[in-house]
Each structure stands twice: as C-alpha cells, then as structure tokens.
Amino acid sequence: MYKIGIVGLGNIAHAYSKPEDPYPYCHAGGAKLSERVEVTAVADLDEGRRQEFNELWGPVKLYDDGQKMFDEEELDVIAVCVRGPLHEKITLAALESSAAKVIFLEKPAGCSLTEVDNIHKAATDKGTLIVVSHSRHWGPHVLRMADVIQDGLIGDVHTVVGYCQGGPLSFSVHEIDMICQFAGYDPISVAASTGPSTKEEDIPDGYEQEPTVLGAVIRYESGATGVHVGGGTSSAGAFCVDVFGSKGRAFVPFYGAPKAWTGKGKEEKEVDIATLDMPEKASPFLVAYEEIADYLDSGKTPDCGPDMYRPVNEIAFGMIESNISGETISLPCKKRDRLIFANG
C-alpha cells in the first residue's frame, strides 16, 4: 500500500463526505475506497480537526505541524489541502523535506503564475510529480467521453462550451479544465470579462480580490475554440460542457448522464450511450488516487499533471489580465506576479 500524508484538514480533505458514502468527494474518502493507497498521517494546527479526522477515518498518525510530518514520515504521496495562499509555502516545504514521489495539490495551484512556476521548477528539480486537484476531470463518464470523442465519435472538435460561475482560480478552474479536456491543452489566447467577487472576505496586504468570471473565449493551437459561460449556467447546472464536432455533438455533465448525437440537421441521430461502454459511477478521488498508484507502479503519468494544470492556470490568470487590460491575452501570460487572493 502506498502511504498518503494529508496536510490541512478542511472540507476537501475529509469533511465533504463520511466513510459510509459510496462516492465520497474528498481525499480521505477516495483513498479509503482504494486497495492500493492509504492515509497514514495527517497534519493540521487545529486539535479538534485532527481528532475529528481520526475518529472518522483513522487511526492515523496525527501532527500539529506539516513540517514535522514531512520530516518524520516515509510517505509516497502528500495531499496539500491547506488554503490557497499557503500552497506555495507548504508545497515547497514538502518538496524540500519529503521523499514523496507525488504531491497531490488542491486548487488553486498558486495565487500567482510566479508561484505556479516556482512549484513546477522545484518539483522538476526534485523529480517529484505535481498533480493538481481539478477533481471534476476524474468523473468516470467524463473520462470515457473524452476518450471516445478523441477517437472520433463526433468528428474533429471545433467548439467546446462550458458553464460555471465563480472565481477563475478558486471555483471556475474546474470548468476551464473540463473545456480543455475536450478542446485540448494547447491554449494560445484568451479574451474575458469578469465581475466583482460575490464573497465577503478580508483581503491580506499585497493580494488582489479574485473576480468572478462572466464570460471568456479561449483559442487553441489546434484550431478549436473554448467558450466559458460564467454569467449563468446550463439547465444541467455547472461543471458540464457542450462539445461540437465536424460530425456531431455531445453534452457531458459531471453531475448526470452524458448524451451524444451524430449527423447534422434532419440526419442527426442520438447515440445509444450504452454502446460506448460507460464505466460505473465512482468517486473522482478514488479514480485520481488509482491513477497516482498506477504512476507509482509503472510511471504512467496521471491526468492533471504539469502538461494539464499549467495551461489551465495560464487561462485562468489570462482571464483576469484580459479584463484588466481590455485586450485579448496571448498565452503564456507575460505578467506573472499578479497576486490573487484565491482561497480554494
């Protein structure tokens, strides 16, 4: 069994679900369902959170300081689940002190592109893989639809429309990733409009408040176009995409069943999804940890590694820069030091 250490015991670490949930949406729940990984240690400053975790998901080794856990535990995977402004500091500390081969980093990957760059460089120098938790990516049916569409189910993809309100780093980043999942991870520009944050929170000195995405157009080197609809959601809610190809179209929600159609106009026919070998429903965190275990077994790169999370973050920060400048932003972004209070 590969050993996991979790630093930061908030909702996404364990509190969004309970051990009896069949499809838990949290790190502890996904790991608990796996026969290949296990949580063996956790760290949090709050004693109450540590004890709550131990009662629900333990027994595990408890630490009041992440650095102590990095120094003392022989871990294979470290899940960094602290708040966004601490991601760079904690991740760099883990890279320096631990021999873990994978760091499973909660979004946002960083509060500036410089932070994302620093994490990537340190991980590359150490030979450690960073995987960022764009968790909607690992819906089993979402992964399967990405595969069959890539294999030509609806022809060449030319447009992907995603629907999600909220901050581009703290929330809508999931939708940005879903758009890329079907359009590609080769963005070359983004033009966006954003509005004021709907959150009421104190912003520390040096940070800017994270805006809300109203809408964006993303261009890809492949020729595809991504459209992020942020001012509202589809009838299926957030975290879904409409995918348009040269020979048909598809609708892929994270919550709910996908649909697809081939042909155009009067010749359009709905695809029998049952013929596409759709996988059974599963916790996205179970799927993610199974991919990480595959990597530790054989070196097979999991999804949401550097080739995926870095382009997604270029788009997210590019959205902010586009609204500020009123211009289309070429990617990668030139301005990399803008510091956004993205709490995840």
TAVENGI-V104581 format. One record per backbone hydrogen bond with DSSP energy under -0.5 kcal/mol. CO is the residue of the C=O (numbers start at 0). NH is the residue of the N-H. If there is no record, write none. Layout:
CO|NH / CO|NH
This chain:
1|37 / 2|75 / 2|76 / 3|39 / 3|40 / 4|78 / 5|7 / 5|42 / 6|80 / 9|13 / 9|14 / 10|15 / 11|26 / 12|27 / 13|16 / 17|20 / 20|23 / 23|25 / 23|284 / 25|29 / 26|30 / 27|31 / 28|32 / 29|33 / 30|33 / 35|1 / 37|3 / 37|39 / 39|60 / 40|5 / 41|62 / 42|7 / 44|46 / 45|49 / 46|50 / 47|51 / 48|52 / 49|53 / 50|54 / 51|55 / 52|56 / 52|57 / 53|57 / 60|41 / 62|43 / 64|68 / 65|69 / 66|70 / 67|71 / 68|72 / 72|74 / 75|100 / 75|101 / 76|4 / 77|79 / 77|103 / 78|6 / 78|80 / 79|105 / 82|85 / 83|86 / 85|89 / 86|90 / 87|91 / 88|92 / 89|93 / 90|94 / 91|95 / 92|96 / 93|97 / 100|128 / 101|77 / 101|103 / 102|104 / 102|130 / 103|79 / 104|132 / 110|339 / 111|115 / 112|116 / 113|117 / 114|118 / 115|119 / 116|120 / 117|121 / 118|122 / 119|123 / 120|124 / 121|125 / 122|126 / 122|127 / 128|102 / 128|130 / 130|104 / 131|133 / 132|106 / 132|134 / 133|136 / 134|137 / 135|138 / 138|142 / 139|143 / 140|144 / 141|145 / 142|146 / 143|147 / 144|148 / 145|149 / 146|150 / 147|152 / 148|151 / 151|154 / 153|246 / 153|247 / 155|245 / 157|224 / 158|243 / 159|161 / 159|226 / 160|241 / 161|228 / 162|238 / 165|212 / 166|170 / 166|171 / 166|172 / 170|173 / 171|175 / 172|176 / 173|177 / 174|178 / 175|179 / 176|180 / 177|181 / 178|181 / 178|182 / 179|183 / 185|220 / 187|330 / 188|218 / 189|328 / 190|216 / 192|213 / 192|214 / 194|211 / 198|200 / 201|203 / 203|206 / 207|340 / 211|194 / 213|229 / 213|230 / 214|192 / 215|227 / 216|190 / 217|225 / 218|187 / 218|188 / 219|222 / 223|219 / 224|159 / 225|217 / 226|161 / 226|228 / 227|215 / 227|229 / 228|163 / 233|236 / 236|233 / 238|253 / 239|162 / 240|242 / 240|251 / 241|160 / 242|249 / 243|157 / 243|158 / 244|247 / 246|262 / 247|244 / 248|260 / 249|242 / 250|252 / 250|258 / 251|240 / 253|255 / 258|250 / 259|270 / 260|248 / 261|268 / 263|266 / 264|267 / 268|261 / 270|272 / 271|274 / 272|275 / 273|276 / 282|286 / 283|287 / 284|288 / 285|289 / 286|290 / 287|291 / 288|292 / 289|293 / 290|294 / 291|295 / 292|296 / 293|297 / 293|298 / 293|299 / 294|298 / 301|304 / 303|131 / 304|307 / 304|308 / 305|309 / 307|311 / 308|312 / 309|313 / 310|314 / 311|315 / 312|316 / 313|317 / 314|318 / 315|319 / 316|320 / 317|321 / 318|322 / 319|323 / 320|324 / 321|325 / 321|326 / 327|329 / 328|189 / 333|335 / 335|113 / 337|339 / 338|207 / 339|341 / 340|209 / 340|342 / 342|83
